[in-house]
């Protein structure tokens, strides 16, 4: 036994050896926040749209579509085509993950698709997200789902699957698929997929973790394990999706998945071709205050009459006109008076000509973004389970 001095009384506190360390360990243990069934709203509904209407609805999602003929075939022959996206629960959610993701999912749901989110907890562990703490990773995963619900994602055709749970249900099927895929590709081909983990292809071999080779094989196998017809991920995941199509060529019993890659939104500052979670000024986050949204957009790079690499126009095209299909500009009579745009093309034409100035565009963008984010703020303020989850998430020191 040993004793410590009570800082309040000056007396001795006798403790069993190791007790203090044990109690401290328990205090530091990450709490896994329980919340209602994440798939409680899953109740698939078929689409009543025609084939032409479905294509018109979902084709704009894709910055690149491989292959359209396959997409038409799937929409014709399957009542509920399966779409897939996987996400690592890590850090904060920016509006590309929140608003743009919800918008694209809703389009596919309206076309009759079932959208499967592969909550890639083991993948986040491989990538050392959240310090490799699985409880933290799963809490962040639940936070992401709560954000999407509040943001207006149509949950009746959406299913969330924890990678660790689903793999453990069918380990033989999953790991034999991973091993077969690993046998059929060389190291050079797999290393080309390093970008999917946020790594550069040119990193030195002696610094490459084995996980960076293991990860693409698992992600590629996920597509077939989930029997996904359509891979609907960002352009940054293109390489591993193409790997899946190559793999189907090497196998006799596998179909070729359709790849529908969406646009990667720009960061808000000059020269940022992609949003970054590590730079708080790079993006609007789903829990940002109205004041923070206003300040970030005011400071955003938006040179007059320039559309190339202009993030404010990027936000306007992808999010504002995606959700609202219109944007009203309020301005003084001497600056042209109020004007409502019913299409992004008309707005861009005015911006290029100089008829629309950044000083008038930015306040309109701020107004709509805050309106779109407000339901998320309200959800975490009013729902006790969601509020407890957010409080837990905010206690983490996000390093990656």
MIVEXPA-902680 format. One record per residue (C-alpha): residue number from 1; residue in three letters; y, x, z. Coordinates in nm, 3 decimals, padded with zeros to 5 digits, always signed. Layout:
MIVEXPA-902680
(atom NUM; 'Ala'; (Y; X; Z))
...
This chain:
MIVEXPA-902680
(atom 1; 'Unk'; (+00.000; +00.000; +00.000))
(atom 2; 'Unk'; (+00.363; +00.103; -00.047))
(atom 3; 'Unk'; (+00.704; -00.027; +00.053))
(atom 4; 'Unk'; (+01.040; -00.083; -00.111))
(atom 5; 'Unk'; (+01.376; -00.158; +00.049))
(atom 6; 'Unk'; (+01.498; -00.518; +00.031))
(atom 7; 'Unk'; (+01.850; -00.489; -00.119))
(atom 8; 'Unk'; (+01.970; -00.792; +00.081))
(atom 9; 'Unk'; (+01.832; -00.722; +00.431))
(atom 10; 'Unk'; (+01.766; -00.349; +00.427))
(atom 11; 'Unk'; (+01.413; -00.417; +00.552))
(atom 12; 'Unk'; (+01.088; -00.293; +00.405))
(atom 13; 'Unk'; (+00.883; -00.498; +00.159))
(atom 14; 'Unk'; (+00.515; -00.401; +00.163))
(atom 15; 'Unk'; (+00.334; -00.439; -00.167))
(atom 16; 'Unk'; (-00.022; -00.389; -00.283))
(atom 17; 'Unk'; (-00.040; -00.093; -00.521))
(atom 18; 'Unk'; (+00.008; -00.210; -00.880))
(atom 19; 'Unk'; (+00.126; -00.556; -00.778))
(atom 20; 'Unk'; (+00.486; -00.494; -00.880))
(atom 21; 'Unk'; (+00.386; -00.361; -01.220))
(atom 22; 'Unk'; (+00.156; -00.660; -01.272))
(atom 23; 'Unk'; (+00.429; -00.909; -01.180))
(atom 24; 'Unk'; (+00.677; -00.734; -01.408))
(atom 25; 'Unk'; (+00.427; -00.744; -01.693))
(atom 26; 'Unk'; (+00.382; -01.119; -01.645))
(atom 27; 'Unk'; (+00.760; -01.172; -01.643))
(atom 28; 'Unk'; (+00.796; -00.981; -01.969))
(atom 29; 'Unk'; (+00.511; -01.165; -02.139))
(atom 30; 'Unk'; (+00.635; -01.364; -02.438))
(atom 31; 'Unk'; (+00.618; -01.738; -02.388))
(atom 32; 'Unk'; (+00.448; -01.930; -02.668))
(atom 33; 'Unk'; (+00.655; -02.246; -02.703))
(atom 34; 'Unk'; (+00.444; -02.555; -02.761))
(atom 35; 'Unk'; (+00.586; -02.821; -02.989))
(atom 36; 'Unk'; (+00.459; -03.135; -03.158))
(atom 37; 'Unk'; (+00.197; -03.118; -03.435))
(atom 38; 'Unk'; (+00.365; -02.935; -03.722))
(atom 39; 'Unk'; (+00.184; -03.155; -03.976))
(atom 40; 'Unk'; (+00.244; -03.488; -03.803))
(atom 41; 'Unk'; (+00.440; -03.620; -04.103))
(atom 42; 'Unk'; (+00.186; -03.514; -04.368))
(atom 43; 'Unk'; (+00.086; -03.830; -04.558))
(atom 44; 'Unk'; (+00.062; -03.755; -04.933))
(atom 45; 'Unk'; (+00.226; -03.994; -05.177))
(atom 46; 'Unk'; (+00.174; -03.980; -05.554))
(atom 47; 'Unk'; (+00.468; -03.964; -05.792))
(atom 48; 'Unk'; (+00.563; -04.256; -06.014))
(atom 49; 'Unk'; (+00.756; -04.036; -06.257))
(atom 50; 'Unk'; (+00.648; -03.981; -06.617))
(atom 51; 'Unk'; (+00.537; -03.637; -06.732))
(atom 52; 'Unk'; (+00.871; -03.584; -06.905))
(atom 53; 'Unk'; (+01.061; -03.683; -06.591))
(atom 54; 'Unk'; (+00.850; -03.448; -06.377))
(atom 55; 'Unk'; (+00.916; -03.154; -06.608))
(atom 56; 'Unk'; (+01.288; -03.228; -06.621))
(atom 57; 'Unk'; (+01.294; -03.235; -06.241))
(atom 58; 'Unk'; (+01.103; -02.915; -06.164))
(atom 59; 'Unk'; (+01.169; -02.680; -06.457))
(atom 60; 'Unk'; (+01.518; -02.588; -06.326))
(atom 61; 'Unk'; (+01.349; -02.438; -06.018))
(atom 62; 'Unk'; (+01.217; -02.149; -06.224))
(atom 63; 'Unk'; (+01.417; -01.848; -06.321))
(atom 64; 'Unk'; (+01.088; -01.749; -06.482))
(atom 65; 'Unk'; (+00.799; -01.984; -06.560))
(atom 66; 'Unk'; (+00.453; -01.853; -06.648))
(atom 67; 'Unk'; (+00.302; -02.061; -06.810))
(atom 68; 'Unk'; (+00.458; -02.391; -06.920))
(atom 69; 'Unk'; (+00.146; -02.509; -07.102))
(atom 70; 'Unk'; (-00.055; -02.468; -06.783))
(atom 71; 'Unk'; (+00.207; -02.657; -06.585))
(atom 72; 'Unk'; (+00.192; -02.949; -06.829))
(atom 73; 'Unk'; (-00.188; -02.952; -06.810))
(atom 74; 'Unk'; (-00.189; -02.957; -06.429))
(atom 75; 'Unk'; (+00.072; -03.233; -06.411))
(atom 76; 'Unk'; (-00.131; -03.439; -06.658))
(atom 77; 'Unk'; (-00.472; -03.397; -06.497))
(atom 78; 'Unk'; (-00.409; -03.377; -06.122))
(atom 79; 'Unk'; (-00.263; -03.649; -05.905))
(atom 80; 'Unk'; (-00.165; -03.392; -05.642))
(atom 81; 'Unk'; (-00.114; -03.043; -05.790))
(atom 82; 'Unk'; (-00.117; -02.777; -05.517))
(atom 83; 'Unk'; (+00.192; -02.556; -05.483))
(atom 84; 'Unk'; (+00.199; -02.256; -05.254))
(atom 85; 'Unk'; (+00.448; -02.031; -05.083))
(atom 86; 'Unk'; (+00.385; -01.788; -04.800))
(atom 87; 'Unk'; (+00.645; -01.674; -04.553))
(atom 88; 'Unk'; (+00.653; -01.416; -04.277))
(atom 89; 'Unk'; (+00.809; -01.562; -03.963))
(atom 90; 'Unk'; (+01.074; -01.306; -03.881))
(atom 91; 'Unk'; (+01.438; -01.296; -03.786))
(atom 92; 'Unk'; (+01.690; -01.563; -03.872))
(atom 93; 'Unk'; (+01.677; -01.811; -04.158))
(atom 94; 'Unk'; (+01.953; -01.791; -04.418))
(atom 95; 'Unk'; (+02.045; -02.075; -04.650))
(atom 96; 'Unk'; (+01.839; -01.943; -04.941))
(atom 97; 'Unk'; (+01.531; -01.986; -04.721))
(atom 98; 'Unk'; (+01.665; -02.306; -04.567))
(atom 99; 'Unk'; (+01.867; -02.519; -04.808))
(atom 100; 'Unk'; (+01.749; -02.376; -05.140))
(atom 101; 'Unk'; (+01.385; -02.376; -05.026))
(atom 102; 'Unk'; (+01.404; -02.737; -04.907))
(atom 103; 'Unk'; (+01.568; -02.840; -05.234))
(atom 104; 'Unk'; (+01.296; -02.681; -05.449))
(atom 105; 'Unk'; (+01.016; -02.822; -05.235))
(atom 106; 'Unk'; (+01.167; -03.171; -05.258))
(atom 107; 'Unk'; (+01.174; -03.150; -05.637))
(atom 108; 'Unk'; (+00.805; -03.060; -05.646))
(atom 109; 'Unk'; (+00.719; -03.329; -05.393))
(atom 110; 'Unk'; (+00.902; -03.590; -05.605))
(atom 111; 'Unk'; (+00.689; -03.472; -05.898))
(atom 112; 'Unk'; (+00.377; -03.552; -05.695))
(atom 113; 'Unk'; (+00.284; -03.203; -05.580))
(atom 114; 'Unk'; (+00.146; -03.112; -05.239))
(atom 115; 'Unk'; (+00.329; -02.807; -05.111))
(atom 116; 'Unk'; (+00.138; -02.572; -04.884))
(atom 117; 'Unk'; (+00.335; -02.331; -04.671))
(atom 118; 'Unk'; (+00.115; -02.037; -04.572))
(atom 119; 'Unk'; (+00.266; -01.935; -04.238))
(atom 120; 'Unk'; (+00.181; -01.569; -04.270))
(atom 121; 'Unk'; (+00.157; -01.465; -03.905))
(atom 122; 'Unk'; (-00.102; -01.192; -03.965))
(atom 123; 'Unk'; (+00.101; -01.066; -04.258))
(atom 124; 'Unk'; (+00.409; -01.039; -04.036))
(atom 125; 'Unk'; (+00.190; -00.844; -03.795))
(atom 126; 'Unk'; (+00.085; -00.607; -04.075))
(atom 127; 'Unk'; (+00.451; -00.561; -04.165))
(atom 128; 'Unk'; (+00.538; -00.497; -03.797))
(atom 129; 'Unk'; (+00.777; -00.791; -03.782))
(atom 130; 'Unk'; (+00.897; -00.894; -03.435))
(atom 131; 'Unk'; (+00.760; -00.565; -03.302))
(atom 132; 'Unk'; (+00.408; -00.678; -03.391))
(atom 133; 'Unk'; (+00.407; -00.942; -03.114))
(atom 134; 'Unk'; (+00.200; -01.236; -03.243))
(atom 135; 'Unk'; (+00.341; -01.484; -02.991))
(atom 136; 'Unk'; (+00.695; -01.405; -03.104))
(atom 137; 'Unk'; (+00.588; -01.432; -03.467))
(atom 138; 'Unk'; (+00.435; -01.776; -03.413))
(atom 139; 'Unk'; (+00.740; -01.898; -03.222))
(atom 140; 'Unk'; (+00.964; -01.792; -03.510))
(atom 141; 'Unk'; (+00.726; -01.970; -03.750))
(atom 142; 'Unk'; (+00.769; -02.293; -03.554))
(atom 143; 'Unk'; (+01.146; -02.243; -03.555))
(atom 144; 'Unk'; (+01.143; -02.214; -03.936))
(atom 145; 'Unk'; (+00.949; -02.541; -03.964))
(atom 146; 'Unk'; (+01.194; -02.721; -03.735))
(atom 147; 'Unk'; (+01.484; -02.599; -03.949))
(atom 148; 'Unk'; (+01.324; -02.730; -04.268))
(atom 149; 'Unk'; (+01.256; -03.069; -04.111))
(atom 150; 'Unk'; (+01.617; -03.100; -04.000))
(atom 151; 'Unk'; (+01.749; -02.975; -04.336))
(atom 152; 'Unk'; (+01.593; -03.269; -04.519))
(atom 153; 'Unk'; (+01.265; -03.131; -04.654))
(atom 154; 'Unk'; (+01.036; -03.420; -04.755))
(atom 155; 'Unk'; (+00.747; -03.359; -04.519))
(atom 156; 'Unk'; (+00.510; -03.631; -04.638))
(atom 157; 'Unk'; (+00.367; -03.401; -04.909))
(atom 158; 'Unk'; (+00.414; -03.073; -04.719))
(atom 159; 'Unk'; (+00.146; -02.899; -04.513))
(atom 160; 'Unk'; (+00.191; -02.591; -04.296))
(atom 161; 'Unk'; (-00.113; -02.368; -04.244))
(atom 162; 'Unk'; (-00.126; -02.072; -04.005))
(atom 163; 'Unk'; (-00.286; -01.784; -04.192))
(atom 164; 'Unk'; (-00.470; -01.657; -03.883))
(atom 165; 'Unk'; (-00.620; -01.999; -03.806))
(atom 166; 'Unk'; (-00.732; -02.074; -04.162))
(atom 167; 'Unk'; (-00.879; -01.727; -04.217))
(atom 168; 'Unk'; (-01.075; -01.753; -03.892))
(atom 169; 'Unk'; (-01.218; -02.089; -04.003))
(atom 170; 'Unk'; (-01.368; -01.935; -04.318))
(atom 171; 'Unk'; (-01.376; -01.560; -04.258))
(atom 172; 'Unk'; (-01.666; -01.489; -04.494))
(atom 173; 'Unk'; (-01.498; -01.660; -04.790))
(atom 174; 'Unk'; (-01.163; -01.500; -04.721))
(atom 175; 'Unk'; (-01.264; -01.140; -04.659))
(atom 176; 'Unk'; (-01.520; -01.130; -04.941))
(atom 177; 'Unk'; (-01.238; -01.238; -05.173))
(atom 178; 'Unk'; (-01.009; -00.963; -05.042))
(atom 179; 'Unk'; (-01.283; -00.702; -05.078))
(atom 180; 'Unk'; (-01.369; -00.811; -05.432))
(atom 181; 'Unk'; (-01.005; -00.794; -05.533))
(atom 182; 'Unk'; (-00.968; -00.450; -05.375))
(atom 183; 'Unk'; (-01.269; -00.328; -05.575))
(atom 184; 'Unk'; (-01.122; -00.436; -05.907))
(atom 185; 'Unk'; (-00.782; -00.263; -05.888))
(atom 186; 'Unk'; (-00.682; +00.098; -05.837))
(atom 187; 'Unk'; (-00.433; +00.227; -05.582))
(atom 188; 'Unk'; (-00.158; +00.273; -05.841))
(atom 189; 'Unk'; (-00.168; -00.095; -05.941))
(atom 190; 'Unk'; (-00.166; -00.217; -05.581))
(atom 191; 'Unk'; (+00.124; +00.012; -05.488))
(atom 192; 'Unk'; (+00.335; -00.156; -05.757))
(atom 193; 'Unk'; (+00.333; -00.463; -05.533))
(atom 194; 'Unk'; (+00.503; -00.274; -05.248))
(atom 195; 'Unk'; (+00.826; -00.470; -05.306))
(atom 196; 'Unk'; (+00.665; -00.787; -05.164))
(atom 197; 'Unk'; (+00.676; -00.623; -04.820))
(atom 198; 'Unk'; (+01.036; -00.514; -04.862))
(atom 199; 'Unk'; (+00.929; -00.160; -04.947))
(atom 200; 'Unk'; (+01.032; +00.063; -05.234))
(atom 201; 'Unk'; (+00.777; +00.170; -05.492))
(atom 202; 'Unk'; (+00.890; +00.532; -05.469))
(atom 203; 'Unk'; (+00.827; +00.586; -05.098))
(atom 204; 'Unk'; (+00.642; +00.908; -05.026))
(atom 205; 'Unk'; (+00.265; +00.873; -05.004))
(atom 206; 'Unk'; (+00.247; +01.043; -04.665))
(atom 207; 'Unk'; (+00.475; +00.773; -04.522))
(atom 208; 'Unk'; (+00.287; +00.481; -04.676))
(atom 209; 'Unk'; (+00.102; +00.275; -04.416))
(atom 210; 'Unk'; (-00.246; +00.155; -04.510))
(atom 211; 'Unk'; (-00.113; -00.197; -04.445))
(atom 212; 'Unk'; (+00.102; -00.161; -04.758))
(atom 213; 'Unk'; (-00.216; -00.141; -04.965))
(atom 214; 'Unk'; (-00.403; -00.403; -04.766))
(atom 215; 'Unk'; (-00.122; -00.659; -04.769))
(atom 216; 'Unk'; (-00.103; -00.724; -05.151))
(atom 217; 'Unk'; (-00.479; -00.770; -05.169))
(atom 218; 'Unk'; (-00.461; -01.034; -04.897))
(atom 219; 'Unk'; (-00.160; -01.211; -05.046))
(atom 220; 'Unk'; (-00.318; -01.222; -05.390))
(atom 221; 'Unk'; (-00.640; -01.361; -05.243))
(atom 222; 'Unk'; (-00.443; -01.632; -05.057))
(atom 223; 'Unk'; (-00.367; -01.802; -05.389))
(atom 224; 'Unk'; (-00.734; -01.857; -05.466))
(atom 225; 'Unk'; (-00.834; -01.919; -05.104))
(atom 226; 'Unk'; (-00.585; -02.209; -05.095))
(atom 227; 'Unk'; (-00.680; -02.320; -05.449))
(atom 228; 'Unk'; (-00.313; -02.323; -05.543))
(atom 229; 'Unk'; (-00.227; -02.438; -05.894))
(atom 230; 'Unk'; (+00.136; -02.323; -05.877))
(atom 231; 'Unk'; (+00.277; -02.015; -05.705))
(atom 232; 'Unk'; (+00.633; -02.117; -05.620))
(atom 233; 'Unk'; (+00.789; -01.808; -05.465))
(atom 234; 'Unk'; (+01.095; -01.594; -05.530))
(atom 235; 'Unk'; (+01.135; -01.341; -05.808))
(atom 236; 'Unk'; (+01.079; -01.069; -05.545))
(atom 237; 'Unk'; (+00.714; -01.185; -05.521))
(atom 238; 'Unk'; (+00.653; -01.178; -05.896))
(atom 239; 'Unk'; (+00.443; -00.862; -05.897))
(atom 240; 'Unk'; (+00.173; -00.992; -05.667))
(atom 241; 'Unk'; (+00.163; -01.326; -05.850))
(atom 242; 'Unk'; (+00.108; -01.140; -06.176))
(atom 243; 'Unk'; (-00.167; -00.946; -05.998))
(atom 244; 'Unk'; (-00.338; -01.280; -05.935))
(atom 245; 'Unk'; (-00.332; -01.364; -06.305))
(atom 246; 'Unk'; (-00.471; -01.020; -06.388))
(atom 247; 'Unk'; (-00.743; -01.071; -06.129))
(atom 248; 'Unk'; (-00.846; -01.399; -06.292))
(atom 249; 'Unk'; (-00.902; -01.205; -06.617))
(atom 250; 'Unk'; (-01.145; -00.979; -06.431))
(atom 251; 'Unk'; (-01.345; -01.271; -06.290))
(atom 252; 'Unk'; (-01.561; -01.530; -06.459))
(atom 253; 'Unk'; (-01.502; -01.822; -06.224))
(atom 254; 'Unk'; (-01.128; -01.807; -06.144))
(atom 255; 'Unk'; (-00.842; -02.004; -06.300))
(atom 256; 'Unk'; (-00.503; -01.855; -06.384))
(atom 257; 'Unk'; (-00.234; -01.974; -06.144))
(atom 258; 'Unk'; (+00.101; -02.092; -06.281))
(atom 259; 'Unk'; (+00.393; -01.880; -06.164))
(atom 260; 'Unk'; (+00.722; -02.056; -06.098))
(atom 261; 'Unk'; (+00.959; -01.790; -05.962))
(atom 262; 'Unk'; (+01.292; -01.905; -05.823))
(atom 263; 'Unk'; (+01.624; -01.722; -05.834))
(atom 264; 'Unk'; (+01.709; -01.475; -05.557))
(atom 265; 'Unk'; (+02.053; -01.557; -05.423))
(atom 266; 'Unk'; (+02.315; -01.285; -05.390))
(atom 267; 'Unk'; (+02.467; -01.147; -05.072))
(atom 268; 'Unk'; (+02.824; -01.252; -05.001))
(atom 269; 'Unk'; (+02.981; -00.907; -05.021))
(atom 270; 'Unk'; (+03.058; -00.707; -05.333))
(atom 271; 'Unk'; (+02.757; -00.529; -05.481))
(atom 272; 'Unk'; (+02.496; -00.723; -05.278))
(atom 273; 'Unk'; (+02.253; -00.847; -05.539))
(atom 274; 'Unk'; (+02.029; -01.001; -05.271))
(atom 275; 'Unk'; (+02.090; -01.157; -04.931))
(atom 276; 'Unk'; (+02.001; -00.940; -04.634))
(atom 277; 'Unk'; (+01.908; -01.057; -04.284))
(atom 278; 'Unk'; (+02.005; -00.720; -04.143))
(atom 279; 'Unk'; (+02.371; -00.771; -04.246))
(atom 280; 'Unk'; (+02.514; -01.079; -04.076))
(atom 281; 'Unk'; (+02.800; -01.089; -04.327))
(atom 282; 'Unk'; (+02.561; -01.095; -04.621))
(atom 283; 'Unk'; (+02.460; -01.459; -04.588))
(atom 284; 'Unk'; (+02.517; -01.795; -04.427))
(atom 285; 'Unk'; (+02.248; -01.859; -04.166))
(atom 286; 'Unk'; (+02.111; -02.201; -04.084))
(atom 287; 'Unk'; (+02.239; -02.195; -03.725))
(atom 288; 'Unk'; (+02.582; -02.052; -03.809))
(atom 289; 'Unk'; (+02.876; -02.239; -03.658))
(atom 290; 'Unk'; (+03.128; -02.417; -03.881))
(atom 291; 'Unk'; (+03.380; -02.144; -03.797))
(atom 292; 'Unk'; (+03.135; -01.871; -03.896))
(atom 293; 'Unk'; (+03.063; -02.040; -04.230))
(atom 294; 'Unk'; (+03.437; -02.067; -04.298))
(atom 295; 'Unk'; (+03.505; -01.703; -04.211))
(atom 296; 'Unk'; (+03.215; -01.570; -04.421))
(atom 297; 'Unk'; (+03.306; -01.768; -04.732))
(atom 298; 'Unk'; (+03.673; -01.675; -04.698))
(atom 299; 'Unk'; (+03.576; -01.306; -04.696))
(atom 300; 'Unk'; (+03.315; -01.342; -04.972))
(atom 301; 'Unk'; (+03.352; -01.153; -05.298))
(atom 302; 'Unk'; (+03.496; -01.393; -05.557))
(atom 303; 'Unk'; (+03.731; -01.228; -05.809))
(atom 304; 'Unk'; (+03.935; -01.470; -06.025))
(atom 305; 'Unk'; (+03.784; -01.551; -06.367))
(atom 306; 'Unk'; (+03.481; -01.325; -06.307))
(atom 307; 'Unk'; (+03.137; -01.490; -06.298))
(atom 308; 'Unk'; (+02.923; -01.176; -06.309))
(atom 309; 'Unk'; (+02.774; -01.100; -05.963))
(atom 310; 'Unk'; (+02.998; -01.361; -05.801))
(atom 311; 'Unk'; (+02.819; -01.490; -05.488))
(atom 312; 'Unk'; (+03.049; -01.789; -05.430))
(atom 313; 'Unk'; (+02.966; -01.919; -05.777))
(atom 314; 'Unk'; (+02.600; -01.841; -05.704))
(atom 315; 'Unk'; (+02.615; -02.062; -05.393))
(atom 316; 'Unk'; (+02.798; -02.330; -05.590))
(atom 317; 'Unk'; (+02.544; -02.340; -05.871))
(atom 318; 'Unk'; (+02.222; -02.311; -05.669))
(atom 319; 'Unk'; (+02.303; -02.506; -05.352))
(atom 320; 'Unk'; (+02.611; -02.726; -05.395))
(atom 321; 'Unk'; (+02.516; -02.873; -05.733))
(atom 322; 'Unk'; (+02.149; -02.871; -05.636))
(atom 323; 'Unk'; (+02.205; -03.100; -05.338))
(atom 324; 'Unk'; (+02.515; -03.295; -05.438))
(atom 325; 'Unk'; (+02.543; -03.285; -05.821))
(atom 326; 'Unk'; (+02.920; -03.282; -05.782))
(atom 327; 'Unk'; (+03.201; -03.094; -05.613))
(atom 328; 'Unk'; (+03.551; -03.219; -05.539))
(atom 329; 'Unk'; (+03.833; -02.966; -05.535))
(atom 330; 'Unk'; (+04.135; -03.058; -05.324))
(atom 331; 'Unk'; (+04.456; -02.882; -05.422))
(atom 332; 'Unk'; (+04.830; -02.930; -05.434))
(atom 333; 'Unk'; (+04.987; -03.107; -05.737))
(atom 334; 'Unk'; (+05.157; -02.786; -05.845))
(atom 335; 'Unk'; (+04.815; -02.620; -05.863))
(atom 336; 'Unk'; (+04.668; -02.892; -06.083))
(atom 337; 'Unk'; (+04.592; -03.164; -05.829))
(atom 338; 'Unk'; (+04.253; -03.282; -05.708))
(atom 339; 'Unk'; (+03.960; -03.264; -05.947))
(atom 340; 'Unk'; (+03.594; -03.360; -05.919))
(atom 341; 'Unk'; (+03.334; -03.168; -06.117))
(atom 342; 'Unk'; (+03.015; -03.349; -06.218))
(atom 343; 'Unk'; (+02.844; -03.036; -06.351))
(atom 344; 'Unk'; (+02.839; -02.669; -06.268))
(atom 345; 'Unk'; (+02.898; -02.579; -06.634))
(atom 346; 'Unk'; (+03.236; -02.757; -06.630))
(atom 347; 'Unk'; (+03.334; -02.587; -06.305))
(atom 348; 'Unk'; (+03.238; -02.245; -06.437))
(atom 349; 'Unk'; (+03.436; -02.301; -06.757))
(atom 350; 'Unk'; (+03.748; -02.381; -06.554))
(atom 351; 'Unk'; (+03.690; -02.081; -06.331))
(atom 352; 'Unk'; (+03.660; -01.843; -06.629))
(atom 353; 'Unk'; (+03.973; -01.985; -06.790))
(atom 354; 'Unk'; (+04.170; -01.951; -06.469))
(atom 355; 'Unk'; (+04.220; -02.327; -06.430))
(atom 356; 'Unk'; (+04.019; -02.307; -06.105))
(atom 357; 'Unk'; (+04.124; -02.039; -05.858))
(atom 358; 'Unk'; (+03.897; -01.889; -05.586))
(atom 359; 'Unk'; (+04.152; -02.001; -05.327))
(atom 360; 'Unk'; (+04.080; -02.363; -05.424))
(atom 361; 'Unk'; (+03.706; -02.325; -05.479))
(atom 362; 'Unk'; (+03.626; -02.162; -05.145))
(atom 363; 'Unk'; (+03.750; -02.445; -04.918))
(atom 364; 'Unk'; (+03.539; -02.694; -05.115))
(atom 365; 'Unk'; (+03.231; -02.474; -05.082))
(atom 366; 'Unk'; (+03.293; -02.434; -04.708))
(atom 367; 'Unk'; (+03.320; -02.811; -04.664))
(atom 368; 'Unk'; (+02.991; -02.892; -04.838))
(atom 369; 'Unk'; (+02.793; -02.607; -04.681))
(atom 370; 'Unk'; (+02.897; -02.720; -04.335))
(atom 371; 'Unk'; (+02.799; -03.078; -04.418))
(atom 372; 'Unk'; (+02.455; -02.961; -04.533))
(atom 373; 'Unk'; (+02.397; -02.742; -04.227))
(atom 374; 'Unk'; (+02.527; -02.991; -03.969))
(atom 375; 'Unk'; (+02.197; -03.188; -03.937))
(atom 376; 'Unk'; (+02.024; -02.863; -03.839))
(atom 377; 'Unk'; (+02.286; -02.790; -03.572))
(atom 378; 'Unk'; (+02.250; -03.146; -03.442))
(atom 379; 'Unk'; (+01.869; -03.124; -03.428))
(atom 380; 'Unk'; (+01.866; -02.812; -03.213))
(atom 381; 'Unk'; (+02.137; -02.955; -02.990))
(atom 382; 'Unk'; (+01.976; -03.295; -02.931))
(atom 383; 'Unk'; (+01.597; -03.245; -02.951))
(atom 384; 'Unk'; (+01.473; -03.092; -02.621))
(atom 385; 'Unk'; (+01.164; -02.926; -02.773))
(atom 386; 'Unk'; (+01.362; -02.775; -03.058))
(atom 387; 'Unk'; (+01.635; -02.663; -02.818))
(atom 388; 'Unk'; (+01.380; -02.486; -02.594))
(atom 389; 'Unk'; (+01.230; -02.318; -02.899))
(atom 390; 'Unk'; (+01.570; -02.194; -03.019))
(atom 391; 'Unk'; (+01.654; -02.060; -02.672))
(atom 392; 'Unk'; (+01.331; -01.862; -02.674))
(atom 393; 'Unk'; (+01.398; -01.725; -03.023))
(atom 394; 'Unk'; (+01.749; -01.618; -02.930))
(atom 395; 'Unk'; (+01.611; -01.411; -02.642))
(atom 396; 'Unk'; (+01.434; -01.181; -02.888))
(atom 397; 'Unk'; (+01.590; -00.859; -03.000))
(atom 398; 'Unk'; (+01.548; -00.880; -03.374))
(atom 399; 'Unk'; (+01.502; -00.534; -03.521))
(atom 400; 'Unk'; (+01.343; -00.620; -03.857))
